[in-house]
Amino acid sequence: MTDSASKPPAVDPWRRLRSATPARIGLGRCGPGLPTRALLEFQLAHARARDAVHEAFDPGRIVAGLNDRQTRVVSSCAPDRQTYLQRPDLGRRLKEADAGLLTPRDYEVAFVVADGLSSPAVHAHAVPMLRATFDRIGDWRVAPIVIACQARVALGDAIGALLGVELVAVLIGERPGLSAPDSLGVYVTWNPRPGRQDSERNCISNIRPATGLTCELAASRLAWLMNAARRQRLTGVSLKDSSSLPALQE
């Protein structure tokens, strides 16, 4: 009989699958509960997600990162973070006193940097994403960059309407998940005005270079969507992404 001490260690059949995804799979169990390591990792991820939602947004960091561009800092009608989380409708409306900062000129596109539900995502990725986009959009006439505090996606509609642009792109911190507390999203809307529906937008999500979409690839896709929207004069479900970027067709 073979001595049990000489047996090779058991192979974990989940190891290869876990290496291919950040999802929590094959965690095992300890009695009726999770192993201590898995439980602690879950609690840490949950804490990071909560911290991302509540971290204070610093518009000055974005202004400093775009020091060669004109910027405007505005706020929604939500006066603080707690109200913003409890009243999504206020985050979609521009603070009345800030409307005077947005005057129409011969602009075609407005970029709005909004804190959304993850300030860390905006602090980390918004400036590199904009820089990469500016390198790819050619002759688009760009309005001053608008930095919006306590903002939801639809705030971009009011901003775009006041600036008189054909298209608005809102860069916003996405709702944190247990594996991605710092993911940035971009929402693109043709002919922005209050009352637009989500079905009238195109979205690029999970911009997070470590494990998601790099800023360079996301910027290439955004430039493609902008040009396609200008040709077809629409965005949303009727505008399908048929770009030839290999990483976007996986």
Secondary structure, DSSP 8 states (H G I E B T S, - for coil): ---GGGS-----TTHHHHTT-SS------BTTB--HHHHHHHHHHHHHHHHHHHS---HHHHHHHTTTS-EEEEEBS--SHHHHHH-HHHHTSB-GGGGGG----S-SEEEEEE-TT-HHHHHHHHHHHHHHHHTT-TT--B--EEEEES--TTHHHHHHHHHT-SEEEEEEE----SS-TT-EEEEEEES--TT--GGGEEEEEEE-TTTSB-HHHHHHHHHHHHHHHHHHT--STTS------GGG--
